Amino acid sequence: MRTQVCIIGGGPSGLLLSQLLHLNGIDTVVLEQRSRDYVLSRIRAGVLEWGSVEVLRDAKVGARMDAEGFAHDGVYLSAQNQEFHIDFKELTGKQVMIYGQTEVTADLYEAREKLDGVVIHDAQGVTPNDLETDAPYVTYIKDGTEQRIDCDFVAGCDGFHGVSRGCIPTNVLKEFERVYPFGWLGILSQTPPARDELIYAQHERGFALCSMRNANLSRYYLQTPLDDPLEKWTDQKFWDELRKRVPDEVADTIVTGPSIEKSLAPLRSFVAEPMRWGRLFLVGDAAHIVPPTGAKGLNLAVSDVHYLYQGLLQHYGGDDDGLELYSERALARVWKSERFSWSMTTLLHRTPDQSPFDKRIQESELAYLASSRAAQTALAENYIGLPF
């Protein structure tokens, strides 16, 4: 088989890149290790920057998002049983969209099907080859038989544990990482959200987040130790602890119900440099991970797709500047988003080694944020998304 761009990974970044390129006459093949049902069963982020919203519209997959998503003007932050609102729209003129990553992926699958896009599932043993030449190819095993795809470029959209990043020689690849000493215990429940917008709560017992997917589907998180067994957290124990960490007026109105999904996720910051090697380009989690506090994971993948898609369009138009600058441009935005996600994480979470001084600084930072328009504007600009 021959294609122009072989995309490894059938999650939202791989499907979005495929969709955008297809709309502009560039052939792609997407290889996904898992089944379509498995990909669509993964519960992920639900906050889209406005730039991501516009990219999805450009990819002609924004109709259901615009009809069913919730445009939010801001977020609530709380500490010491007090909360305040940061109004993104008033401060920046822009909003964020609440629309789950699972829904984005479903929309992209539907769009690829309508255009007869090639998405190969259950592709095992995917192996990129000859990436430093002008004739790279990718092999994989399907139904017990090895297959080969010849291509011009390979896009590694296969996540943190995928094969793509490991193709970059160790003497070239640089990795930067910070692992946080806690995790997020999250539940999904068929209950109305606690508020009309997200609530980020800092508390001496630990961080809490009240989020949502739609008018009757809520997503809640608690900061917990990484070694907490999941079975320890019954639904009742979770709801009781959540009420302790949010302001009283919120706790009194939370509607509880049985969880339909429960998981404990570790938090880390991670960046791999460069994001290009030869004819291979890393996209999304293959190159970087952010703690979810800043809602940047999926949005960074979308911005990577934007830079790579634009670079490939320019290449097939006779100009290689976009591809040559891909890694530099993508990493500049990645590191700014890493900084923001790190700052939100350190601002809102308690850590085992915090001194009384550290806690006072944390409290003072939140108090300053509550009273300063300039500080709120800086947070709002980062949250709604820096320009591509």
C-alpha positions as CSV (number, residue, x, y, z in Angstrom):
1,M,0.0,0.0,0.0
2,R,1.1,3.5,-0.8
3,T,0.0,6.8,0.9
4,Q,1.5,10.3,1.4
5,V,1.2,10.4,5.2
6,C,1.1,7.3,7.4
7,I,-0.5,8.2,10.7
8,I,0.3,5.9,13.7
9,G,-2.5,6.2,16.3
10,G,-6.3,6.4,15.8
11,G,-7.1,8.7,18.7
12,P,-8.4,12.3,18.2
13,S,-5.0,13.7,17.1
14,G,-4.4,11.0,14.4
15,L,-8.0,11.2,13.1
16,L,-8.0,15.0,13.1
17,L,-4.8,15.2,11.2
18,S,-6.1,12.6,8.7
19,Q,-9.4,14.6,8.3
20,L,-7.7,17.9,7.7
21,L,-5.2,16.5,5.2
22,H,-8.0,14.6,3.3
23,L,-10.0,17.8,3.0
24,N,-7.0,19.3,1.2
25,G,-6.3,16.4,-1.1
26,I,-3.5,14.7,0.8
27,D,-3.8,10.9,1.2
28,T,-3.4,9.3,4.6
29,V,-3.6,5.9,6.2
30,V,-4.3,5.7,10.0
31,L,-3.0,2.6,11.9
32,E,-4.5,1.9,15.3
33,Q,-3.4,-0.9,17.6
34,R,-6.8,-1.2,19.4
35,S,-10.4,-1.6,18.2
36,R,-12.6,1.3,17.4
37,D,-14.8,0.4,20.4
38,Y,-11.8,0.4,22.7
39,V,-10.7,3.9,21.5
40,L,-14.3,5.2,22.0
41,S,-14.5,3.8,25.5
42,R,-11.7,5.9,26.9
43,I,-12.8,8.6,29.2
44,R,-10.7,11.7,28.7
45,A,-10.7,15.5,28.9
46,G,-13.8,17.7,28.3
47,V,-12.5,21.3,28.0
48,L,-11.7,22.7,24.6
49,E,-9.8,25.9,24.0
50,W,-11.4,28.3,21.6
51,G,-8.6,27.7,19.1
52,S,-9.3,23.9,19.3
53,V,-13.0,24.7,18.6
54,E,-12.1,26.6,15.5
55,V,-9.8,23.8,14.2
56,L,-12.6,21.3,14.6
57,R,-14.9,23.5,12.7
58,D,-12.3,23.9,10.0
59,A,-12.1,20.1,9.9
60,K,-15.9,20.0,9.3
61,V,-16.5,18.1,12.5
62,G,-18.0,20.9,14.6
63,A,-21.7,20.6,14.0
64,R,-22.6,18.3,17.0
65,M,-20.1,20.1,19.2
66,D,-21.8,23.4,18.4
67,A,-25.2,21.9,19.0
68,E,-24.5,19.9,22.2
69,G,-21.4,21.5,23.7
70,F,-21.5,24.1,26.5
71,A,-19.7,27.3,25.9
72,H,-18.4,28.5,29.3
73,D,-17.5,32.1,30.1
74,G,-15.1,31.3,33.0
75,V,-14.4,29.1,36.0
76,Y,-14.7,29.2,39.7
77,L,-11.8,28.9,42.1
78,S,-12.2,28.3,45.8
79,A,-10.1,28.3,49.0
80,Q,-10.8,28.6,52.7
81,N,-14.5,27.9,52.0
82,Q,-14.6,31.0,49.8
83,E,-15.0,31.1,46.0
84,F,-14.5,33.6,43.3
85,H,-15.2,33.7,39.5
86,I,-12.7,34.3,36.7
87,D,-14.6,35.6,33.7
88,F,-12.8,34.6,30.6
89,K,-15.2,36.3,28.2
90,E,-15.0,39.6,30.0
91,L,-11.2,39.5,30.4
92,T,-10.2,38.1,27.0
93,G,-13.3,38.2,24.8
94,K,-13.2,34.3,24.4
95,Q,-14.7,31.3,26.0
96,V,-14.0,27.6,26.3
97,M,-16.2,24.7,25.2
98,I,-17.2,21.8,27.3
99,Y,-17.4,18.8,25.0
100,G,-15.9,15.4,25.8
101,Q,-12.9,14.0,24.0
102,T,-14.9,10.8,23.5
103,E,-17.5,12.8,21.6
104,V,-14.7,14.6,19.5
105,T,-13.3,11.2,18.6
106,A,-16.8,9.8,17.7
107,D,-17.4,12.8,15.4
108,L,-14.0,12.3,13.7
109,Y,-14.7,8.6,13.1
110,E,-18.0,9.5,11.5
111,A,-16.3,12.1,9.3
112,R,-13.6,9.8,8.2
113,E,-16.2,7.1,7.3
114,K,-18.2,9.6,5.2
115,L,-15.0,10.4,3.2
116,D,-14.0,6.8,2.9
117,G,-10.9,7.5,5.0
118,V,-8.6,4.5,5.6
119,V,-8.4,3.7,9.3
120,I,-7.0,0.2,10.1
121,H,-7.7,-1.1,13.5
122,D,-6.1,-4.0,15.4
123,A,-2.8,-3.2,13.7
124,Q,-0.2,-5.0,15.7
125,G,3.6,-4.7,15.8
126,V,3.6,-1.3,14.0
127,T,7.2,-0.4,13.0
128,P,8.4,2.7,11.2
129,N,11.4,2.2,9.0
130,D,14.0,4.3,7.0
131,L,12.9,7.5,8.7
132,E,16.0,9.3,7.7
133,T,15.6,8.6,4.0
134,D,13.2,10.1,1.5
135,A,11.3,6.8,1.3
136,P,10.1,5.8,4.8
137,Y,7.7,2.9,5.3
138,V,5.7,1.4,8.1
139,T,5.1,-2.3,8.7
140,Y,2.4,-3.9,10.8
141,I,0.7,-7.2,11.4
142,K,-3.0,-7.7,10.6
143,D,-4.7,-11.0,10.9
144,G,-1.4,-12.8,11.3
145,T,0.1,-11.3,8.1
146,E,2.7,-8.6,7.8
147,Q,1.7,-5.6,5.8
148,R,3.7,-2.6,4.5
149,I,2.8,1.0,3.8
150,D,5.2,3.2,1.8
151,C,4.8,6.9,2.4
152,D,6.4,10.3,2.3
153,F,6.0,11.1,6.0
154,V,5.1,9.3,9.3
155,A,3.0,11.1,12.0
156,G,3.4,9.6,15.4
157,C,0.1,10.2,17.1
158,D,0.3,7.0,19.2
159,G,0.5,8.4,22.7
160,F,3.0,8.3,25.6
161,H,3.4,4.5,25.4
162,G,3.5,4.3,21.6
163,V,6.3,3.2,19.3
164,S,7.0,6.5,17.6
165,R,9.0,8.4,20.2
166,G,11.3,5.4,20.6
167,C,12.4,5.7,17.0
168,I,14.4,8.8,17.7
169,P,17.9,7.8,18.7
170,T,18.8,8.2,22.4
171,N,21.7,10.5,21.5
172,V,19.2,12.9,19.8
173,L,16.2,12.6,22.1
174,K,16.0,14.7,25.2
175,E,13.3,14.0,27.8
176,F,12.1,16.3,30.6
177,E,9.8,15.0,33.3
178,R,8.3,15.9,36.7
179,V,6.2,13.3,38.5
180,Y,3.8,14.6,41.1
181,P,3.4,12.7,44.4
182,F,-0.4,12.3,44.1
183,G,-3.1,11.3,41.7
184,W,-6.6,12.2,40.6
185,L,-9.4,9.9,41.6
186,G,-12.2,10.6,39.1
187,I,-15.8,9.4,38.8
188,L,-18.4,9.9,36.2
189,S,-22.1,10.0,37.3
190,Q,-25.4,10.6,35.6
191,T,-26.2,13.6,37.7
192,P,-26.6,17.3,37.0
193,P,-23.4,19.4,37.5
194,A,-22.7,21.1,40.8
195,R,-22.5,24.5,39.1
196,D,-22.9,26.1,35.6
197,E,-19.1,26.2,35.2
198,L,-16.1,24.2,36.5
199,I,-15.1,24.6,40.1
200,Y,-11.4,24.2,41.1
201,A,-11.2,23.8,44.9
202,Q,-8.0,24.1,46.9
203,H,-8.4,22.6,50.4
204,E,-6.2,21.5,53.3
205,R,-7.6,17.9,52.7
206,G,-6.5,18.1,49.0
207,F,-7.6,19.4,45.7
208,A,-11.1,18.8,44.2
209,L,-12.6,19.6,40.8
210,C,-16.3,19.7,39.9
211,S,-16.7,19.3,36.1
212,M,-19.3,18.1,33.6
213,R,-19.8,16.5,30.2
214,N,-23.4,17.7,29.7
215,A,-26.6,18.7,31.6
216,N,-27.0,15.3,33.2
217,L,-23.4,13.9,33.2
218,S,-20.9,15.1,35.7
219,R,-17.2,14.4,36.2
220,Y,-15.7,14.9,39.6
221,Y,-12.1,14.5,40.8
222,L,-10.3,14.3,44.2
223,Q,-6.6,14.5,44.9
224,T,-5.6,11.2,46.5
225,P,-2.3,9.4,47.3
226,L,-1.0,7.3,44.3
227,D,-1.1,4.1,46.3
228,D,-4.8,4.4,47.4
229,P,-6.6,1.2,46.3
230,L,-9.5,2.0,44.1
231,E,-11.8,-0.3,46.0
232,K,-11.3,1.8,49.1
233,W,-13.3,4.6,47.5
234,T,-16.9,3.6,47.6
235,D,-19.3,6.0,45.9
236,Q,-20.5,7.2,49.3
237,K,-17.0,7.8,50.6
238,F,-16.2,9.8,47.5
239,W,-19.3,12.0,47.8
240,D,-18.6,12.6,51.5
241,E,-15.0,13.6,50.8
242,L,-16.0,15.9,47.9
243,R,-18.4,17.8,50.0
244,K,-15.7,18.5,52.6
245,R,-13.4,20.1,50.0
246,V,-15.8,22.4,48.2
247,P,-17.5,25.5,49.6
248,D,-20.5,24.8,51.8
249,E,-22.9,26.4,49.4
250,V,-21.7,24.1,46.7
251,A,-21.7,21.0,48.9
252,D,-25.3,21.6,49.9
253,T,-26.4,21.5,46.3
254,I,-24.4,18.5,44.9
255,V,-26.7,15.8,43.5
256,T,-25.1,12.4,44.1
257,G,-25.7,9.1,42.3
258,P,-23.9,5.8,41.5
259,S,-20.7,6.2,39.5
260,I,-20.7,4.8,36.0
261,E,-16.9,5.0,35.7
262,K,-14.2,5.3,38.4
263,S,-10.4,5.6,37.9
264,L,-7.2,6.8,39.6
265,A,-4.7,8.6,37.3
266,P,-1.2,9.7,38.2
267,L,-0.1,13.3,37.3
268,R,3.1,14.1,35.5
269,S,4.7,16.8,33.3
270,F,6.7,15.4,30.4
271,V,8.3,16.8,27.2
272,A,10.4,15.1,24.5
273,E,12.6,17.1,22.2
274,P,12.8,17.3,19.3
275,M,9.4,16.6,17.9
276,R,10.8,15.8,14.5
277,W,13.4,13.3,13.4
278,G,13.9,12.7,9.7
279,R,10.5,12.0,8.2
280,L,8.9,11.3,11.6
281,F,6.8,13.9,13.4
282,L,5.6,13.4,17.0
283,V,2.1,14.7,17.8
284,G,0.3,15.0,21.1
285,D,1.0,12.6,24.0
286,A,3.8,10.9,22.0
287,A,5.8,14.1,22.7
288,H,4.3,15.7,25.8
289,I,2.1,15.1,28.9
290,V,0.6,17.7,31.1
291,P,-1.2,17.4,34.4
292,P,-4.9,17.8,33.8
293,T,-5.2,20.8,36.1
294,G,-4.8,23.3,33.2
295,A,-7.0,21.3,30.7
296,K,-4.2,21.3,28.1
297,G,-3.7,17.7,27.0
298,L,-6.1,17.4,24.1
299,N,-5.7,21.1,23.3
300,L,-1.9,20.7,22.9
301,A,-2.5,17.7,20.5
302,V,-4.8,19.9,18.4
303,S,-2.2,22.7,18.2
304,D,0.4,20.1,17.2
305,V,-1.9,18.9,14.5
306,H,-2.4,22.5,13.3
307,Y,1.3,23.1,12.9
308,L,1.9,19.8,11.2
309,Y,-1.1,20.0,8.9
310,Q,0.0,23.5,7.8
311,G,3.6,22.3,7.3
312,L,2.4,19.4,5.1
313,L,0.2,21.7,3.0
314,Q,3.1,24.0,2.4
315,H,5.4,21.0,1.6
316,Y,3.0,19.7,-1.1
317,G,2.8,23.2,-2.4
318,G,6.6,23.4,-2.8
319,D,7.7,25.1,0.5
320,D,9.4,23.1,3.3
321,D,9.6,25.9,5.9
322,G,6.6,24.7,7.8
323,L,8.0,21.2,8.2
324,E,11.5,22.5,9.1
325,L,10.0,24.7,11.8
326,Y,7.4,22.2,13.1
327,S,9.3,21.1,16.2
328,E,10.4,24.6,17.1
329,R,6.9,26.1,16.8
330,A,5.1,23.2,18.5
331,L,7.6,23.1,21.4
332,A,7.3,26.9,22.0
333,R,3.6,26.4,22.7
334,V,4.1,23.2,24.5
335,W,6.5,24.7,27.1
336,K,4.2,27.6,27.7
337,S,1.3,25.2,28.3
338,E,3.5,23.0,30.5
339,R,4.3,26.1,32.6
340,F,0.6,27.0,33.0
341,S,-0.4,23.4,33.9
342,W,2.5,23.2,36.4
343,S,1.5,26.5,38.0
344,M,-2.1,25.5,38.3
345,T,-1.1,22.2,39.8
346,T,1.3,23.7,42.4
347,L,-1.2,26.4,43.2
348,L,-4.1,24.1,44.0
349,H,-2.7,20.9,45.4
350,R,-1.3,20.1,48.8
351,T,1.8,18.0,48.8
352,P,3.2,15.8,51.6
353,D,6.4,17.8,52.0
354,Q,4.8,21.3,52.1
355,S,6.1,23.5,54.9
356,P,3.9,26.0,56.8
357,F,5.7,28.7,54.7
358,D,4.7,26.9,51.4
359,K,1.1,26.7,52.5
360,R,1.0,30.4,53.3
361,I,2.5,31.3,49.9
362,Q,-0.1,29.2,48.3
363,E,-2.9,30.9,50.2
364,S,-1.5,34.3,49.4
365,E,-1.2,33.5,45.7
366,L,-4.9,32.6,45.6
367,A,-5.8,35.7,47.6
368,Y,-3.9,37.8,45.1
369,L,-5.6,36.1,42.2
370,A,-9.0,36.8,43.7
371,S,-8.3,40.5,44.0
372,S,-6.1,41.3,40.9
373,R,-7.6,41.8,37.4
374,A,-4.1,41.6,35.9
375,A,-3.6,38.2,37.6
376,Q,-7.0,37.0,36.5
377,T,-6.3,38.1,32.9
378,A,-3.1,36.2,32.8
379,L,-4.8,33.0,34.0
380,A,-7.7,33.6,31.6
381,E,-5.4,34.1,28.6
382,N,-3.6,30.8,29.3
383,Y,-6.8,28.8,30.1
384,I,-8.7,29.8,26.9
385,G,-5.5,29.0,24.9
386,L,-2.5,31.0,23.7
387,P,-2.5,31.8,19.9
388,F,-1.3,29.1,17.5
